[in-house]
Amino acid sequence: TSMPVANVIVRLTPGYPRQGNLRYEAISDQDGKYQILNLPPGDYNLRVQSATHPPSPQRSAKFNFNTLLSGEYRERDLVLRAGSVISGTVTNAELKTPIAGAKVKLGITSDQPEVTTDADGYFELLSSPGYENQSLTVRAKDFGNFSVKVFQVPEDGVEVFVALLPARKASGRVVDQHGNPIGEVHICASAYDHSPQHGEQIENLRTMTQPDGTFEIRNLRQDLRHSLLLGHQDYATAIFDFPLEEWDGMQLELGDLPMEPPASIQGRVVDLEDMPLPHLWVLLSGEPAHRDDLGPSQDPGQGYLAREGMGFGRISARTNSDGRFVFSNLPSGQYWLSAGAKGYAKRGNLELSLKPGEEKDQVEIKFDRGLAIQGVVVNSKGDPLPEASVTIHQPNSFNQLSYTLCDSQGKFEIWGIPAGEYRLTASSGFRRRTELAGTPLFWEMIQEGVAAGTGGMRIELPDLGQLRGKVLGPNGVPVKGALVSVSFEREGFGPTAVTLPDGSFTILAPTNRSLFIQAYPPNQNDNGAFAPIIDDTGKVDMSYFSTEVRASGGSPELTLHLPKLILGSGE
């Protein structure tokens, strides 16, 4: 109906490179108007938040708003869709009784607020019609946190029935190697599982030990197996998987859980000539010696954490100017170290073991840097392009071998490349985005036959201008969802865009080159054929065909007509 929407939060956040939590906001007035002033030039992501309209079904109400130039004033009208209702009830799966006061929200990190179930366990949430494979997050005291998959939300809404299992408790005591209690130990019980039917199931519950070392964790889900992480500044981190009998009752006693004196790994990353390698990332993964002391289940996929590091997430350290790194507060066990960074096609690896409290301070990771490709990326005026991305591919393909980002002077180095010739691509900004229908667009220059060991390369990226146009069908009607691609021969390939409902598209393209602009009918299917277009009479029209024109960035607005496909008779 094109009615203005008031009190909508419009938020701009810088795109690439990111700038922490910096953001710019405005709130729409009674006429639906908003204005954000004093923006520095750059790339932005735009997000809207409304209490009366749901997130966009494609990008959670996130609109790309790219390449705002110095002094530019840009208008952007935002269309918010009316919502469909997800309604339902939350019940106790065992007693079949409603759960009042449960919290329900759309997604895991949705901007939309939580709603609370009433005395009958009933709730209503606003969603977008057509939303597919969305998750509801449901949490309730004494029941834990659950994710519920909603496979599709039709225009007239959908009803969901959520049955929660009562949660269990776990208790224990944390002690040192002599059996003395340890207070103020931070404890986290975590679980993770994933299935096509139920989606991701994530649980992280935290508590702290009392002065006598005791603790209790409530709201543990019945249907997941948990891993326990213990942390204290004076002791080694401890990890225990819950025992096999975790699922046997509602109250689990874990007994005394010992924490060891902290062990550490310190050392250097050096090349084959023993020269230190600064600013590399060293990743640590390991298996603590006492992780299985409680007798966990041996069946995989039941909730125990198996991520990077020691199961709870990535553990990394960066080498300093002397190539040195350190990992502290480690438990005894077996460890694997791997050193590398962007710009290195190889990694340096090392395996070692630690005893309780052991300090290994002379560790060296030998790193064979191999051959390099080095150079600088500039614009047409010769100015360096910081943060430009450079990627090395296998010859005559786009199978990535390694990539890096240019420094503040536009310089790049990619090491560890075996002898041979490679395809090199460069773009101004890592996968630069535009504002078109949420489609990621970027422009890359390509150079073939770049030999490993090449130095002093100078890569000049073209100036970009806006290439605008419309795609029309044979009858002159705008075509929504047509694919528009831009390219020029041999030296590079460019972005693609999908036309908006009015058939329009905008692409950033080089201003000083003759380009091929091709338009294709919407939505290819699995067989590579184009999906049908519905004509004005509602009939399927399979006869649209592709078209091609030449232009350059900054050209006058283009009009591309998709012609009728002339079907010949076969024998």
C-alpha positions in Angstrom: 0.0 0.0 0.0 3.1 2.3 0.1 2.0 3.7 3.5 4.8 5.5 5.5 6.1 3.6 8.5 7.2 5.7 11.6 9.6 4.8 14.4 11.7 2.5 12.3 15.4 2.4 13.3 17.6 2.8 10.2 21.2 1.7 10.9 24.3 2.0 8.8 27.5 0.1 9.7 30.7 0.4 7.8 31.4 -2.5 5.4 34.9 -3.6 4.5 37.2 -3.0 6.3 35.2 -3.2 9.4 35.6 -0.5 12.1 34.7 -2.2 15.4 31.2 -1.4 16.6 30.9 1.9 14.7 27.4 2.6 13.4 25.2 5.5 12.4 21.4 5.6 13.1 18.2 7.5 12.5 14.6 6.9 13.3 11.9 7.5 10.7 9.3 10.3 11.4 5.5 10.2 10.9 6.0 10.5 7.2 8.4 7.6 7.1 11.4 9.9 6.3 14.9 9.4 7.8 18.2 11.1 7.2 21.7 10.2 8.3 24.3 13.0 7.9 28.0 13.5 8.1 28.9 10.1 6.9 32.6 9.5 5.8 32.9 8.1 2.3 33.1 4.3 2.1 31.0 1.1 2.0 28.1 0.6 4.3 25.6 -2.1 5.2 22.1 -0.8 6.0 19.7 -2.6 8.4 16.3 -1.6 9.5 14.5 -2.6 12.7 10.7 -2.3 13.1 8.4 -3.4 15.8 5.5 -3.7 13.3 7.3 -5.3 10.4 9.4 -8.5 10.3 12.9 -8.9 9.0 13.4 -9.4 5.2 13.1 -13.1 4.3 16.4 -12.8 2.2 18.8 -10.8 4.3 17.2 -10.1 7.7 16.3 -6.6 6.6 19.9 -5.9 5.6 20.4 -3.8 2.4 23.8 -3.3 0.9 24.6 0.3 0.4 28.0 0.4 -1.2 30.6 3.0 -2.3 29.3 6.2 -0.9 31.6 8.8 -2.4 33.0 12.0 -0.8 30.3 14.8 -0.9 27.6 12.4 -2.3 24.0 12.7 -1.2 22.1 9.5 -1.8 18.4 8.8 -1.4 17.2 5.3 -0.6 13.6 4.3 -0.1 13.1 1.2 1.9 10.1 -1.1 1.5 9.0 -3.1 4.5 6.8 -6.1 3.9 3.8 -6.9 5.9 4.2 -9.9 8.2 2.8 -13.3 8.6 2.2 -14.7 12.1 4.0 -17.6 13.7 1.8 -18.7 16.5 1.8 -21.7 18.8 1.9 -23.2 22.2 4.8 -24.3 24.4 4.1 -27.3 26.6 5.8 -29.7 29.0 6.6 -32.8 26.9 6.2 -35.2 29.9 3.2 -33.7 31.7 1.4 -32.4 28.5 0.7 -29.1 30.4 1.3 -25.6 29.1 4.4 -23.6 30.1 3.7 -20.0 31.0 6.5 -17.4 30.9 8.6 -19.2 28.2 10.6 -16.8 26.0 10.3 -17.2 22.2 12.1 -15.3 19.4 12.8 -15.7 15.8 16.4 -16.9 15.1 19.4 -17.1 17.4 20.6 -13.5 17.2 17.4 -11.9 15.7 16.9 -8.1 16.2 13.3 -8.8 16.9 12.4 -8.9 20.6 11.3 -12.0 22.6 7.7 -12.7 23.3 6.5 -14.4 26.4 3.9 -17.2 26.5 0.7 -16.6 28.4 -0.9 -18.8 31.0 -2.0 -21.2 28.2 1.5 -21.4 26.8 0.4 -19.5 23.8 2.6 -17.1 21.8 2.5 -15.0 18.5 5.5 -13.8 16.5 5.7 -11.6 13.4 7.6 -13.1 10.5 7.9 -12.6 6.8 5.7 -14.5 4.4 7.6 -17.1 2.4 10.3 -17.4 5.1 11.9 -20.8 4.8 14.1 -22.9 7.1 13.9 -20.4 10.0 14.5 -21.3 13.6 12.6 -20.3 16.7 14.6 -20.1 19.9 12.5 -21.2 22.9 13.8 -21.0 26.5 12.0 -21.6 29.8 13.1 -21.9 33.4 13.8 -25.5 34.4 13.6 -26.6 30.7 16.7 -25.2 29.0 17.1 -23.6 25.6 15.7 -25.2 22.4 15.8 -24.4 18.7 12.7 -25.3 16.7 12.8 -25.5 12.9 10.1 -23.7 10.9 10.4 -24.9 7.3 8.0 -22.4 5.7 5.8 -19.5 6.7 2.8 -19.1 4.3 1.0 -15.8 3.7 -1.7 -16.7 6.2 0.8 -17.7 8.9 1.7 -21.0 10.5 1.1 -22.7 13.9 3.9 -24.4 15.8 3.6 -26.8 18.7 6.7 -26.8 20.9 7.2 -29.6 23.6 10.0 -29.0 26.0 11.6 -31.7 28.1 12.3 -30.8 31.8 15.9 -30.0 32.4 18.3 -31.9 34.7 20.9 -30.6 37.2 24.6 -31.5 37.6 26.8 -30.8 40.7 30.3 -31.5 41.8 33.4 -30.1 43.5 36.5 -28.6 42.1 39.8 -29.4 43.8 43.5 -29.0 43.3 46.0 -31.9 42.8 46.1 -32.4 46.6 42.3 -32.5 47.0 41.9 -29.0 48.4 38.8 -27.1 47.3 39.1 -24.2 44.8 36.7 -21.3 44.9 35.8 -18.8 42.2 36.4 -21.3 39.4 34.5 -20.2 36.2 32.5 -23.2 34.9 30.8 -23.6 31.5 28.7 -26.6 30.5 28.3 -26.7 26.7 26.6 -28.9 24.1 26.2 -28.7 20.4 24.2 -30.8 17.9 22.9 -30.4 14.4 20.4 -32.2 12.3 18.4 -31.4 9.1 15.1 -31.9 10.9 15.9 -29.8 14.1 18.7 -27.5 12.9 21.4 -26.3 15.3 21.0 -27.0 19.0 23.4 -25.0 21.1 23.6 -24.7 24.9 26.1 -22.8 27.1 25.4 -22.6 30.8 27.7 -20.8 33.2 28.2 -20.8 37.0 31.1 -20.4 39.5 32.3 -22.5 42.4 31.6 -21.6 46.1 34.5 -21.1 48.5 34.2 -24.9 49.4 34.7 -25.7 45.7 31.1 -26.9 45.1 28.9 -26.0 42.2 25.5 -26.8 40.7 24.5 -26.3 37.1 20.7 -26.1 36.3 18.7 -26.2 33.1 20.8 -28.9 31.4 18.8 -30.3 28.4 17.9 -33.9 28.7 18.6 -34.8 25.1 22.2 -33.5 24.7 25.5 -34.7 26.2 27.6 -31.9 27.7 31.2 -31.0 28.0 32.5 -29.1 31.0 35.1 -26.3 30.9 36.8 -25.1 34.1 38.9 -21.9 34.3 40.9 -20.2 37.0 43.8 -17.8 36.6 46.1 -19.9 38.9 45.4 -23.3 37.4 45.4 -25.1 34.1 42.2 -25.1 32.1 40.3 -28.3 32.7 37.9 -30.1 30.3 35.7 -33.1 31.1 33.1 -34.8 29.0 30.0 -35.7 31.1 29.8 -39.4 31.9 27.7 -42.0 30.0 25.1 -42.1 32.8 24.3 -38.4 32.2 21.0 -39.5 30.6 20.0 -41.9 33.4 18.5 -39.4 35.8 17.6 -35.8 36.5 20.3 -35.2 39.1 23.9 -35.9 38.1 26.7 -35.9 40.7 30.1 -35.5 39.0 32.3 -35.8 42.2 35.6 -34.2 42.7 37.1 -32.6 39.5 40.8 -31.9 39.8 42.6 -28.9 38.3 46.3 -29.2 37.5 49.1 -26.6 37.9 49.3 -24.7 34.6 51.6 -25.9 31.8 52.8 -23.6 29.0 54.2 -23.7 25.5 56.6 -20.9 24.4 58.8 -20.6 21.4 59.5 -19.1 18.0 58.4 -19.6 14.4 61.5 -19.4 12.1 62.3 -20.1 8.5 64.8 -22.7 7.3 67.7 -20.2 7.8 66.5 -19.7 11.5 65.3 -16.2 10.8 62.2 -15.2 12.9 58.9 -14.8 11.2 56.8 -12.1 12.7 53.0 -11.6 12.6 52.1 -15.2 11.9 49.2 -16.9 13.6 49.9 -20.1 15.6 46.9 -22.3 16.0 46.8 -24.8 18.9 44.6 -27.9 19.1 44.9 -30.6 21.7 43.5 -33.5 23.6 43.7 -33.0 27.4 44.9 -36.1 29.2 42.0 -36.2 31.7 39.1 -35.3 29.4 37.6 -38.8 29.4 38.1 -39.4 33.2 34.4 -39.4 33.9 33.7 -42.2 31.4 31.8 -40.4 28.5 29.7 -42.1 25.9 31.7 -43.3 22.8 28.9 -42.6 20.4 29.6 -39.5 18.2 27.1 -36.8 17.5 25.4 -36.6 20.9 26.3 -33.1 22.0 30.0 -33.3 23.1 31.9 -30.4 21.8 34.3 -31.2 19.0 35.2 -27.7 17.6 38.7 -26.2 17.1 41.2 -25.9 19.9 40.3 -28.3 22.6 36.7 -28.5 21.5 35.4 -25.1 22.7 36.7 -23.0 19.8 39.9 -21.7 18.2 43.0 -21.1 20.3 45.6 -18.9 18.7 48.6 -16.7 19.3 50.4 -14.2 17.0 54.1 -14.1 16.8 55.8 -10.8 17.8 58.6 -9.0 15.9 61.1 -11.8 17.1 58.8 -14.5 15.9 57.9 -15.5 19.5 54.6 -16.9 20.7 53.2 -18.3 24.0 50.3 -20.4 25.2 49.6 -20.6 28.9 47.3 -22.3 31.5 47.4 -25.5 29.5 46.5 -28.9 31.0 48.6 -32.0 30.4 47.9 -33.8 27.1 48.8 -34.0 23.5 49.0 -30.9 21.3 49.4 -29.9 17.7 50.7 -26.5 16.6 50.2 -25.0 13.2 51.7 -21.7 12.1 50.6 -19.6 9.1 48.7 -16.5 8.0 47.1 -14.8 5.0 49.7 -14.6 2.3 51.2 -18.1 3.1 50.3 -21.1 0.9 52.1 -23.4 3.4 51.9 -23.9 7.1 54.5 -25.0 9.7 53.4 -27.8 12.0 54.6 -29.4 15.2 53.3 -32.1 17.6 54.3 -32.3 21.2 53.0 -33.5 24.6 52.8 -31.8 28.0 53.0 -33.0 31.6 51.2 -31.3 34.5 52.8 -27.9 35.2 55.5 -28.4 32.5 56.9 -25.3 30.8 58.3 -25.8 27.3 59.9 -22.5 26.5 62.3 -23.5 23.6 59.8 -24.7 21.0 60.6 -23.9 17.4 58.3 -24.3 14.5 60.3 -24.6 11.3 58.6 -22.8 8.4 59.5 -23.4 4.8 58.4 -20.1 3.2 59.2 -21.3 -0.3 58.9 -19.0 -3.3 56.9 -15.8 -3.2 55.0 -13.5 -5.5 55.3 -9.8 -4.5 54.1 -6.5 -5.8 51.8 -3.5 -5.3 48.2 -2.7 -6.3 47.4 0.8 -7.5 44.5 2.7 -9.1 44.6 4.4 -12.5 46.4 7.5 -10.9 49.1 5.3 -9.4 47.8 5.7 -5.8 48.2 2.6 -3.7 45.1 0.6 -2.7 45.2 -0.5 0.9 43.2 -3.6 1.7 43.0 -4.6 -1.9 42.9 -8.4 -2.1 45.3 -10.5 -4.2 44.7 -14.2 -4.8 46.8 -16.9 -6.3 45.0 -19.7 -8.2 46.0 -22.9 -9.9 46.9 -22.3 -13.6 43.9 -21.6 -15.8 41.4 -22.1 -13.0 39.9 -20.4 -10.0 41.0 -23.1 -7.5 42.4 -20.8 -4.8 45.9 -21.6 -3.6 46.4 -18.6 -1.2 45.4 -15.0 -0.8 46.4 -11.9 1.1 45.4 -8.2 1.6 47.6 -5.3 0.7 49.1 -3.2 3.4 48.8 0.6 3.9 51.1 1.1 0.9 49.2 -1.2 -1.4 52.0 -3.8 -1.2 51.4 -7.6 -1.1 53.4 -10.8 -0.6 52.2 -14.3 -1.0 54.7 -17.0 0.2 55.0 -20.8 0.1 54.2 -21.2 -3.6 55.7 -24.2 -5.4 57.7 -23.5 -8.6 55.4 -23.0 -11.6 53.1 -20.4 -13.2 49.8 -19.4 -11.7 46.7 -17.2 -12.3 46.6 -14.1 -10.1 43.5 -12.1 -9.4 43.3 -8.7 -7.7 40.3 -6.6 -6.6 39.8 -3.3 -4.7 38.4 -4.6 -1.5 37.8 -8.1 -0.5 34.7 -9.3 -2.3 33.4 -5.7 -2.5 29.6 -5.6 -2.3 27.0 -3.3 -3.9 23.5 -2.4 -3.0 21.8 -4.7 -5.5 19.1 -7.0 -4.0 21.6 -8.5 -1.5 23.8 -9.9 -4.3 27.6 -9.9 -3.6 29.4 -8.2 -6.4 33.1 -7.7 -7.1 35.4 -6.8 -9.9 38.7 -8.7 -10.3 41.6 -8.2 -12.6 43.3 -11.4 -13.9 46.8 -12.0 -14.9 47.8 -15.4 -16.3 51.2 -17.1 -16.2 52.6 -15.4 -13.1 55.7 -17.4 -12.1 56.4 -18.2 -8.4 59.4 -16.1 -7.4 58.1 -13.0 -9.3 58.8 -9.7 -7.5 58.1 -6.0 -8.3 54.6 -6.6 -9.9 52.5 -3.5 -10.4 48.8 -4.2 -10.8 46.6 -1.3 -11.9 42.9 -1.7 -11.1 40.4 0.3 -13.3 38.4 3.2 -12.1 34.8 2.1 -11.6 31.6 3.9 -12.5 27.9 3.0 -12.2 26.5 1.0 -15.1 22.7 1.3 -14.9 19.9 -0.2 -17.0 16.7 -2.2 -17.3 15.9 -5.6 -18.7 12.7 -5.9 -20.7 10.9 -8.9 -22.1 9.9 -9.2 -25.8 6.6 -7.3 -25.0 8.5 -4.4 -23.3 7.4 -5.5 -19.8 10.2 -5.2 -17.1 11.7 -8.6 -16.1 12.3 -9.2 -12.4 15.1 -11.6 -11.5 17.0 -11.5 -14.8 20.7 -12.2 -14.5 23.0 -9.4 -15.8 26.7 -10.1 -16.1 29.6 -7.9 -17.1 33.0 -9.1 -18.5 35.8 -8.2 -20.8 37.9 -10.7 -22.7 41.0 -12.4 -21.2 42.0 -9.7 -18.7 39.3 -10.0 -16.1 35.8 -10.9 -15.2 33.3 -8.8 -13.4 30.1 -8.9 -11.3 26.7 -10.2 -11.8 23.4 -8.6 -10.7 19.8 -9.7 -10.4 17.2 -7.2 -11.7 14.7 -5.6 -9.2 10.9 -5.8 -9.7 11.0 -2.9 -12.1 13.7 -4.7 -14.2 16.4 -2.3 -13.2 20.0 -3.1 -12.2 23.2 -1.2 -11.2 26.7 -2.5 -11.4 30.1 -0.9 -10.7 32.2 -1.4 -13.9 35.4 0.1 -15.4 34.9 3.4 -17.0 37.7 3.2 -19.6 37.0 -0.2 -21.1 34.6 -1.6 -23.6 32.6 -4.3 -21.8 30.2 -7.1 -22.6 26.9 -6.8 -20.8 24.8 -9.9 -21.0 21.2 -10.5 -19.7 19.7 -13.9 -19.2 16.2 -15.0 -18.2 15.6 -15.7 -14.5 16.4 -18.7 -12.4 18.3 -21.5 -14.0 17.2 -24.9 -12.9 19.3 -27.9 -12.0 19.5 -29.0 -15.6 21.0 -25.7 -16.7 17.8 -24.7 -18.6 16.1 -21.4 -17.7 12.9 -21.6 -15.6 9.7 -20.4 -17.3 8.5 -16.9 -17.3 4.7 -16.3 -16.7 3.3 -13.9 -19.4 0.5 -11.4 -19.0 -2.1 -14.0 -19.5 -0.8 -16.3 -16.8 0.6 -18.8 -19.2 4.1 -20.2 -19.1 6.4 -18.6 -21.7 9.6 -20.6 -22.3 10.7 -18.6 -25.2 12.8 -15.8 -23.6 16.4 -15.8 -24.7 19.6 -14.1 -23.7 20.9 -10.8 -25.2 24.2 -8.9 -25.2 25.4 -5.3 -25.6 28.6 -3.4 -25.2 29.1 -0.4 -22.8 31.4 0.9 -20.1 31.0 2.2 -16.5 29.4 5.6 -16.5 27.5 5.0 -19.8 24.0 6.3 -20.3 21.3 4.0 -18.9 21.0 0.8 -20.9 17.9 -1.0 -22.1 18.4 -4.8 -22.7 15.5 -6.6 -24.5 15.3 -10.4 -24.0 14.2 -11.6 -27.4 12.0 -14.5 -28.3 13.7 -17.8 -28.8 13.1 -19.0 -32.4 12.5 -22.7 -32.1 13.4 -24.8 -35.1 11.9 -28.1 -36.0 14.0 -31.2 -35.5 14.1 -34.5 -37.2 
